[in-house]
Amino acid sequence: MSVEVICSVAVIWSRAMLSISLPSTIGRLVPRVALTLAAVAGLVVGVGPGAQARTQLACSGGGGLTIDKQLDGTYRWASVGAASCNNPGSGVQFANFTGIGQTSSLGFCSGAAAVDAFSMNVDVTFTTVNSEGTTTRVEHQVWSFPATTFPIATAFTISGADGGSTLGTGTIVTHIAGKCPPQGQPSMQVAWVQAS
């Protein structure tokens, strides 16, 4: 992955975060998240021969993330959002996504030591607009992360729906307005880099 792509991802992410009115505590995280994303984006170079042969797609955006405690004590995660993607030479590209997942706790947000390894089934619809018209394609992905304390910014891995092929990596920012879910706004910011 080129330095230009990594830098543009960091800039896109920083701009997206700065456009939100957040308390200074979270505002201080913007540079850290941008650096984390740039570092995470660098990992995509090693995702495998099939992915390396394809171009890299860098997306950033946000949406809603609702985390509700269920009667059995587990937590249901439901996300819906949109992102703009940077894929030089292919035209303007957008992504709309929806996802569902479940965890047994929320780490420090629920008084537990950690959130167990997590995976969310995500459907991403990519729309490309160029001089030839508009095309769409749907990808069924799995966004996952290992056991974590569930910090404000959490890195995740993107795999194909088959669970075998790694497509890329990203970062999700929750706890908007400094509050643990389900308090505060049910929203998130997300950025990822994947093979396109």
C-alpha positions as CSV (number, residue, x, y, z in Angstrom):
1,M,0.0,0.0,0.0
2,S,1.4,3.4,-0.9
3,V,2.2,6.1,1.6
4,E,-0.3,8.4,-0.3
5,V,-3.2,5.9,0.4
6,I,-2.3,5.6,4.1
7,C,-2.0,9.4,4.4
8,S,-5.3,10.0,2.6
9,V,-7.1,7.5,4.8
10,A,-5.7,9.3,7.9
11,V,-6.7,12.7,6.5
12,I,-10.2,11.5,5.5
13,W,-10.7,10.0,9.0
14,S,-9.4,13.2,10.7
15,R,-11.8,15.4,8.7
16,A,-14.7,13.1,9.4
17,M,-14.0,13.2,13.1
18,L,-13.4,16.9,13.2
19,S,-16.7,17.6,11.5
20,I,-18.5,16.3,14.6
21,S,-19.1,18.4,17.7
22,L,-17.5,16.2,20.4
23,P,-16.2,16.9,23.9
24,S,-12.5,17.7,24.1
25,T,-11.8,14.3,25.6
26,I,-12.9,12.5,22.4
27,G,-11.6,15.4,20.3
28,R,-8.1,14.6,21.6
29,L,-8.5,11.1,20.3
30,V,-8.8,12.2,16.6
31,P,-5.0,12.2,16.0
32,R,-4.6,8.9,17.8
33,V,-7.4,7.3,15.8
34,A,-6.0,8.6,12.5
35,L,-2.5,7.2,13.4
36,T,-4.1,3.9,14.5
37,L,-6.0,3.7,11.2
38,A,-2.9,4.5,9.2
39,A,-1.0,1.8,11.0
40,V,-3.9,-0.7,10.6
41,A,-4.1,0.2,6.9
42,G,-0.5,-0.7,6.6
43,L,-1.4,-4.3,7.6
44,V,-3.5,-4.7,4.5
45,V,-0.3,-5.1,2.5
46,G,0.1,-8.6,4.0
47,V,-3.4,-9.9,3.5
48,G,-2.5,-12.5,0.9
49,P,-1.6,-12.8,-2.7
50,G,-5.1,-12.6,-4.0
51,A,-5.9,-9.4,-2.2
52,Q,-2.5,-7.8,-3.0
53,A,-3.2,-8.2,-6.7
54,R,-6.4,-6.1,-6.3
55,T,-6.6,-2.4,-5.7
56,Q,-7.0,-1.0,-2.2
57,L,-10.3,0.7,-1.2
58,A,-10.2,3.2,1.7
59,C,-13.6,4.1,3.1
60,S,-14.7,6.4,6.0
61,G,-18.1,7.3,7.3
62,G,-20.5,6.7,10.1
63,G,-24.0,5.8,11.1
64,G,-26.0,4.2,13.9
65,L,-24.8,1.6,16.3
66,T,-27.4,0.3,18.7
67,I,-26.3,-2.0,21.5
68,D,-29.1,-3.4,23.5
69,K,-29.0,-5.8,26.5
70,Q,-31.2,-8.8,25.9
71,L,-33.3,-10.8,28.4
72,D,-30.7,-13.6,28.5
73,G,-28.0,-11.0,29.5
74,T,-26.2,-10.9,26.1
75,Y,-25.8,-7.7,24.1
76,R,-27.2,-7.4,20.5
77,W,-25.3,-5.0,18.2
78,A,-27.1,-3.6,15.2
79,S,-25.3,-1.1,12.8
80,V,-26.4,0.8,9.8
81,G,-24.4,3.5,8.0
82,A,-22.8,4.9,5.0
83,A,-19.2,5.8,3.9
84,S,-17.4,7.4,1.0
85,C,-14.6,5.4,-0.5
86,N,-11.4,6.4,-2.2
87,N,-10.4,4.2,-5.1
88,P,-8.4,6.2,-7.6
89,G,-9.4,5.8,-11.2
90,S,-12.7,4.0,-10.6
91,G,-15.0,7.1,-10.2
92,V,-16.9,8.2,-7.1
93,Q,-17.6,5.3,-4.8
94,F,-20.0,5.0,-1.8
95,A,-20.7,2.2,0.6
96,N,-23.9,1.5,2.6
97,F,-23.7,-1.1,5.3
98,T,-25.8,-3.0,7.8
99,G,-24.6,-5.5,10.4
100,I,-25.8,-7.7,13.2
101,G,-23.7,-9.2,16.0
102,Q,-23.8,-10.3,19.7
103,T,-21.5,-10.3,22.7
104,S,-21.8,-11.6,26.2
105,S,-20.6,-8.4,27.7
106,L,-19.4,-4.8,26.9
107,G,-16.1,-4.9,28.6
108,F,-15.6,-2.0,31.0
109,C,-18.9,-0.6,29.9
110,S,-20.7,-3.5,31.5
111,G,-18.3,-4.1,34.5
112,A,-16.6,-7.0,32.8
113,A,-12.8,-7.4,32.2
114,A,-13.3,-7.8,28.4
115,V,-15.6,-8.3,25.5
116,D,-15.1,-11.9,24.2
117,A,-13.9,-12.3,20.6
118,F,-16.5,-10.6,18.5
119,S,-17.8,-10.9,14.9
120,M,-20.6,-9.0,13.1
121,N,-22.1,-10.1,9.9
122,V,-22.1,-7.1,7.6
123,D,-23.7,-6.5,4.2
124,V,-21.9,-3.7,2.3
125,T,-23.4,-2.3,-0.9
126,F,-20.8,-0.5,-3.0
127,T,-22.0,2.1,-5.5
128,T,-19.7,3.5,-8.2
129,V,-20.6,6.5,-10.3
130,N,-18.4,7.3,-13.3
131,S,-18.7,8.4,-16.9
132,E,-20.0,5.0,-17.9
133,G,-22.9,5.2,-15.4
134,T,-23.7,3.7,-12.0
135,T,-22.9,0.2,-10.9
136,T,-23.5,-1.5,-7.6
137,R,-22.2,-4.7,-6.0
138,V,-22.9,-6.3,-2.6
139,E,-20.3,-7.9,-0.4
140,H,-21.2,-10.1,2.6
141,Q,-18.4,-9.5,5.1
142,V,-17.5,-10.4,8.7
143,W,-16.1,-7.6,10.9
144,S,-14.3,-9.1,13.9
145,F,-11.9,-8.3,16.7
146,P,-10.3,-10.5,19.4
147,A,-11.2,-10.1,23.1
148,T,-10.9,-6.5,24.1
149,T,-11.8,-4.1,26.9
150,F,-14.0,-2.3,24.3
151,P,-12.2,1.0,24.2
152,I,-13.5,4.1,22.4
153,A,-11.6,3.2,19.2
154,T,-11.5,-0.5,18.4
155,A,-9.6,-2.1,15.5
156,F,-11.3,-4.8,13.5
157,T,-10.5,-7.3,10.7
158,I,-12.6,-7.7,7.6
159,S,-13.1,-11.2,6.3
160,G,-15.2,-12.6,3.5
161,A,-18.5,-14.2,4.4
162,D,-16.8,-17.6,4.2
163,G,-14.7,-16.5,7.1
164,G,-11.5,-17.6,5.4
165,S,-10.2,-14.8,3.3
166,T,-9.0,-11.6,4.9
167,L,-10.0,-8.5,2.9
168,G,-8.7,-5.7,5.1
169,T,-8.8,-3.9,8.4
170,G,-10.5,-0.9,10.0
171,T,-11.3,1.1,13.1
172,I,-14.7,1.7,14.7
173,V,-15.2,4.6,17.2
174,T,-18.1,4.2,19.6
175,H,-18.9,5.8,23.0
176,I,-19.9,9.0,21.2
177,A,-20.1,12.0,23.6
178,G,-18.0,9.9,26.0
179,K,-20.8,7.6,27.1
180,C,-21.0,3.8,27.1
181,P,-23.8,2.3,25.0
182,P,-26.8,2.3,25.3
183,Q,-26.4,5.8,26.9
184,G,-25.5,8.8,24.7
185,Q,-26.2,8.9,21.0
186,P,-26.5,5.5,19.2
187,S,-23.9,6.4,16.7
188,M,-20.4,5.5,15.5
189,Q,-17.6,6.5,13.2
190,V,-15.9,3.9,11.1
191,A,-13.1,3.7,8.6
192,W,-11.6,0.7,6.8
193,V,-9.2,-0.3,4.1
194,Q,-9.8,-3.4,2.0
195,A,-9.0,-5.0,-1.2
196,S,-11.6,-3.9,-3.8
